[in-house]
Amino acid sequence: MKVLTHAVILDDHRLFADSFSLLLKKECDIDLIQSFDASKDFFSFLRTFGRNKIYVFLDYYFPNENGLSLLTEIRRINELAKVIVVTGAIAPSVIKSILQYRPDGMLSKACQIHHVMDCITAINQGRNYIIPEFKQMKPIDIENTQIFTARELEMLKYFSQGHSVAETASLTFLSPHTVVAHRRKMMAKTNCQTITQMLRYARDHELI
């Protein structure tokens, strides 16, 4: 008897998510597919789904969140979930930050359907999959970029929206002292003297 396969797409761009859903069902033989544009609705579904195998196609950019923090939460809720990051980013700093979280798969939104099929095949065989264009990045491009944690990227997002240290602390459930410590560490990483310089660095490297 055929075992049903399930997949979820979490992406705040509805047109992409719905189109990708149709593509997965038609070309990748996935039986049940749902798409969400808000993490709250997605996590409500994931908790009711139980600890069963499921493919999660996760975007990197969200208006008020970062995909890497969502990846960690997905694995906490369901250790059998296979998380595939699907991103439109091409900056080495973004790719390096994503890879440190070791997703089961990593695809570009510009990739071809056979890459998606290769990714699913690799995961089913117990292997991780990274799209060739990311693998082929020049080593120097990767080595010379700084790694940011999901928490740091979350703070960068809030700082870029004009939130103060106190407001960022409240939004991230941290103390102002901890936020300042994180900010100081990020500025040291990027060799920046001011928050404005750091945010410029983050935008130039597509981190936010």
C-alpha positions in Angstrom: 0.0 0.0 0.0 1.3 3.4 -0.9 2.4 5.6 2.0 0.9 9.1 1.8 3.4 11.9 1.6 2.7 15.3 3.2 4.3 18.7 2.5 3.9 22.2 3.9 5.0 25.5 2.3 5.6 28.4 4.6 6.1 31.6 2.5 4.5 35.0 2.9 4.2 35.4 -0.9 0.9 33.6 -1.6 1.3 33.5 -5.4 4.6 31.7 -5.0 3.3 29.3 -2.3 0.2 28.4 -4.2 2.0 27.9 -7.5 4.7 25.8 -5.8 2.1 23.7 -4.2 0.6 22.8 -7.6 4.1 22.1 -9.0 4.9 19.7 -6.1 1.7 17.8 -6.4 2.0 17.4 -10.2 5.8 16.7 -10.5 6.9 15.3 -7.2 4.1 12.8 -6.4 3.4 14.5 -3.0 -0.2 13.6 -2.0 -1.2 16.3 0.5 0.2 19.8 0.4 -0.8 22.9 2.4 0.6 26.4 2.3 0.7 29.1 4.9 1.7 32.7 4.8 1.8 33.2 8.6 4.0 31.3 11.1 1.3 31.3 13.7 -1.2 29.4 11.5 1.6 27.1 10.4 2.7 26.1 13.9 -0.9 25.5 14.9 -1.1 23.0 12.1 2.3 21.5 12.9 1.4 20.8 16.5 -1.8 19.0 15.5 0.0 17.1 12.7 1.9 15.1 15.3 5.3 13.5 15.1 5.0 12.2 11.5 7.3 12.7 8.6 6.6 15.9 6.6 8.4 18.0 4.2 8.5 21.7 5.2 9.5 24.1 2.4 10.6 27.2 4.3 11.3 30.7 3.0 14.2 32.7 4.5 12.7 36.2 4.5 9.6 37.2 6.5 8.3 40.7 7.3 8.8 40.4 11.1 10.6 37.0 11.5 13.6 35.1 10.2 13.3 31.7 8.7 16.3 30.4 10.7 14.5 30.9 14.0 11.4 29.2 12.5 13.6 26.2 11.4 14.8 25.7 15.0 11.2 25.7 16.3 10.0 23.3 13.6 12.6 20.8 14.7 11.7 21.2 18.3 8.1 20.4 17.6 8.6 17.6 15.1 12.0 15.9 14.9 10.8 14.0 11.8 10.1 17.1 9.8 12.4 17.5 6.8 13.1 21.2 6.4 14.0 22.5 3.0 14.9 26.2 2.8 13.8 27.9 -0.4 15.3 31.3 -0.8 15.6 34.0 -3.4 18.8 35.2 -1.7 22.2 34.7 -3.4 24.5 36.7 -1.1 27.3 34.5 0.4 26.6 35.9 3.9 23.0 34.7 3.7 23.9 31.3 2.3 26.6 30.8 5.0 24.1 31.8 7.8 21.5 29.3 6.5 24.0 26.5 6.1 25.1 26.7 9.8 21.6 25.5 10.7 22.1 22.4 8.6 18.7 22.3 6.8 17.8 19.0 5.1 17.7 20.8 1.8 18.4 24.1 0.3 16.9 25.4 -2.9 16.9 28.7 -4.8 13.6 30.2 -6.0 15.2 30.4 -9.4 16.0 26.7 -9.6 14.5 24.2 -12.0 11.9 21.5 -11.1 14.5 18.7 -11.4 16.5 20.3 -8.6 13.4 20.0 -6.4 13.0 16.4 -7.4 16.7 15.7 -6.7 16.3 17.3 -3.3 13.4 15.1 -2.3 15.2 12.0 -3.6 18.3 12.8 -1.6 16.4 13.4 1.6 14.5 10.1 1.2 17.9 8.4 0.8 19.1 10.0 4.1 21.2 12.7 2.5 21.1 16.5 2.6 20.8 18.4 -0.6 22.2 21.8 -1.6 21.5 23.2 -5.0 24.6 23.2 -7.2 24.8 27.0 -7.6 25.3 27.4 -3.9 27.8 24.6 -3.8 29.7 26.3 -6.6 30.2 29.5 -4.8 33.9 30.5 -4.6 35.3 29.5 -1.3 36.7 33.0 -0.7 33.1 34.4 -1.0 32.0 32.1 1.8 35.1 32.3 4.0 35.1 36.1 4.0 31.6 36.5 5.2 30.4 36.7 8.8 27.9 34.2 10.3 24.9 35.6 12.2 22.7 33.6 14.4 18.9 33.5 14.1 18.6 35.7 17.2 21.1 38.2 15.8 19.2 38.4 12.5 16.0 38.9 14.4 17.5 41.8 16.3 18.8 43.3 13.0 15.3 43.2 11.6 13.9 45.1 14.6 16.7 47.6 14.6 16.1 48.2 10.8 12.5 49.0 11.7 13.6 51.7 14.0 13.0 49.9 17.3 15.0 51.0 20.3 17.1 48.7 22.6 14.2 48.7 25.1 11.6 47.9 22.4 13.8 45.2 20.9 14.3 43.7 24.3 10.5 43.6 24.9 9.9 42.0 21.4 12.5 39.4 21.9 11.8 38.7 25.5 15.3 39.5 26.5 16.8 42.1 28.9 18.1 45.4 27.5 21.5 44.4 28.8 21.4 41.2 26.7 20.3 43.1 23.6 23.1 45.6 24.0 25.6 42.7 24.4 24.3 41.1 21.1 24.5 44.5 19.3 28.1 45.0 20.5 29.0 41.5 19.3 27.4 42.1 15.9 29.2 45.4 15.4 32.5 43.8 16.2 31.8 41.0 13.7 31.1 43.6 11.0 33.8 46.0 12.1 31.2 48.8 12.4 31.3 51.7 14.7 27.7 52.7 14.7 24.3 51.0 14.4 23.8 52.8 11.1 26.9 51.3 9.6 25.9 47.8 10.8 22.4 48.1 9.3 24.0 49.2 6.0 26.3 46.2 6.2 23.2 43.9 6.8 21.3 45.4 3.8 24.3 45.3 1.5 24.8 41.6 2.3 21.0 40.8 2.1 20.8 39.7 5.7 17.6 41.7 6.2 
